Amino acid sequence: MAGDAEGGAAAGVEDAVDPADLSAVRLVELYAAGSLSPVEAVRAVLERVERIPAGVNAFCRVDAEEALRQAAASAERWRRGEPAGLVDGVPVSVKDLLPVRGAPTLRGSRTVRAEGRRWDEDAPAVARLREHGAVFVGKTTTPEFGWKGVTDSPLTGVTGNPHDPRRTAGGSSGGSAAAVALGAGPLSLGTDGGGSIRIPASFCGVFGFKPTYGRVPLYPASPFGTLAHVGPITRDAADAALMMEVISGPDWRDWSQLAPLGPAEAGFRAALASGTGAVSGLRVAYSPALGGAAPVAPEVAAAVRRAVELLAELGAGVEEIDPGVTDPVEAFHVLWFSGAARLVQPLTPEERELLDPGLREICARGAGYSALDYLAAVDVRAALGQALGRFHSAYDLLVTPTLPITAFAAGVEVPPGSEHTRWTGWTPFTYPFNLTQQPAATVPCGVDADGLPIGVQLVAARHADALVLRTAHALYAAGVARP
């Protein structure tokens, strides 16, 4: 290999390109060709981490020494021609809700104590990445226990948008989306219980994918139950497909995981092979406002419409139509707030005073629901799932804006002047698909007058993850994703 375990790219091979700006797919290609060392790539990412503006606050923990040790081990494996797996040597970050062996998982909360505990377990997706040789750069910021759609917490402060740190990065995987947008690692693991991958990916101008529930095993179980998904935040759909090949591996600790893909089922990367031709013949339903759940900003509406027109140009049959479902926000609140109340139930009164005030408020509401209230919300969820299942018997894809607005001021839960008090008021296009457990992705499709990214959301029937990824990849190939 041209670069040894101490780093050093072969002369003349992309030597004008900072390795921190390369995709995971391209990094692996260069490692295999002997043109780049994982050590050099990880050093470049660590340098990028150091240059992240303070107002962005993407990471809550970085272990440069350990990352370089892992990179050196990867470089040696590549030198021997024995890579550990699909992402050997690729820099990865992990949202600080998911355990990483050897690092505290504080979940954005002052109530979680780091001292006196053994941090010796990986979450399933982390374990699969480690088995495939990924290099763990650090843990990314999250609101406390991932409870809201922006990223700030009493423990780690406010996470700002990489395009304008005065604006929010979104949440709850805001640190992950900001890190990927700034080149601080091409891959990041996020979680999504009501939009927490798609919201920050849209605001930060990167790709975010919420797989079908259970496709990526999750442990420890989320307090928000089967609303919570694990998935990739990446530069593009090709990197997400690569990451999905790894993190969808089975893990016995998640009793609700889906069965592994069978030998007759195409892998996630194989689904991308047809390029822009992947869209030809698809039946696409375009819903500009998902039944009017919220007013959509004109610049957002125009950018999303252009993305839909591009799908039509690529051969999709597009029809402007709503699924005809009502906003399930009240049912979502019952499930979400109840989960939050259960989460903090063991805390002492003194510990509760340390919580984010907004989290305390929803926990109080959640504690007031009855079992009958909860079961009524489950009934709403079931009816919504059935309605959208019926809808997808006629349409392969549903396309909406990811969000009705672009990033607003950092440090607040709702936009200034909003009539809403909770984050669900401005995210009506994301949480319905956590209730239904469908795969959904956000693809950057433009910017507003302030240069803030806009996202288009692609939704498919449960288990049609590959369809979402291949359509997103076709949009990237056609040039729509230009944040």
JOZI-V898703 format. One record per backbone hydrogen bond with DSSP energy under -1.0 kcal/mol. CO is the residue of the C=O (numbers start at 1). NH is the residue of the N-H. If there is no record, write none. Layout:
co:nh
CO:NH
CO:NH
//
This chain:
co:nh
4:7
10:13
14:17
18:21
19:22
23:27
24:28
25:29
26:30
27:31
28:32
29:33
30:35
31:34
35:10
37:41
38:42
39:43
40:44
41:45
42:46
43:47
44:48
45:49
46:50
49:52
53:56
53:57
55:160
58:141
61:139
63:67
64:68
65:69
66:70
67:71
68:72
69:73
70:74
71:75
72:76
73:77
74:78
75:79
76:80
77:82
85:88
87:90
90:135
91:187
92:137
93:189
94:140
95:98
96:107
99:123
100:103
106:109
107:145
114:117
118:120
119:102
123:127
124:128
125:129
126:130
127:131
128:132
129:134
130:133
133:89
135:92
137:63
138:94
139:60
139:61
140:96
141:175
143:146
144:147
149:171
151:159
153:157
157:153
159:169
164:167
166:410
167:161
173:177
174:178
175:179
176:180
177:181
178:182
179:184
180:183
183:185
187:93
188:233
189:95
190:231
192:229
195:199
196:173
197:201
198:202
199:203
200:204
201:205
201:206
207:234
208:442
210:440
212:215
214:258
222:225
224:227
225:228
229:192
231:190
232:209
233:188
234:207
236:240
237:241
238:242
239:243
240:244
241:245
243:247
244:248
246:249
251:254
254:257
262:265
267:271
269:272
270:273
272:275
274:277
275:278
276:279
279:282
282:317
283:396
283:397
284:319
285:399
286:321
289:293
297:301
298:302
299:303
300:304
301:305
302:306
303:307
304:308
305:309
306:310
307:311
308:312
309:313
310:314
311:316
312:315
315:281
317:284
319:286
328:332
329:333
330:334
331:335
332:336
333:337
334:338
335:339
336:340
337:341
338:342
339:343
340:344
344:347
348:352
349:353
351:354
352:355
356:360
357:361
358:362
359:363
360:364
361:365
362:366
363:367
365:368
366:369
370:374
371:375
372:376
373:377
374:378
375:379
376:380
377:381
378:382
379:383
380:384
381:385
382:386
383:387
384:388
385:389
386:390
387:391
388:392
390:393
391:394
391:395
397:285
398:459
399:287
400:457
404:297
408:168
415:418
422:425
423:426
427:430
427:431
430:433
431:434
431:435
432:436
437:213
439:460
440:210
441:458
442:208
443:456
446:454
448:451
452:448
454:445
455:402
456:443
457:400
458:441
459:398
461:464
464:468
465:469
466:470
467:471
468:472
469:473
470:474
471:475
472:476
473:477
474:478
475:480
476:479
480:482
//
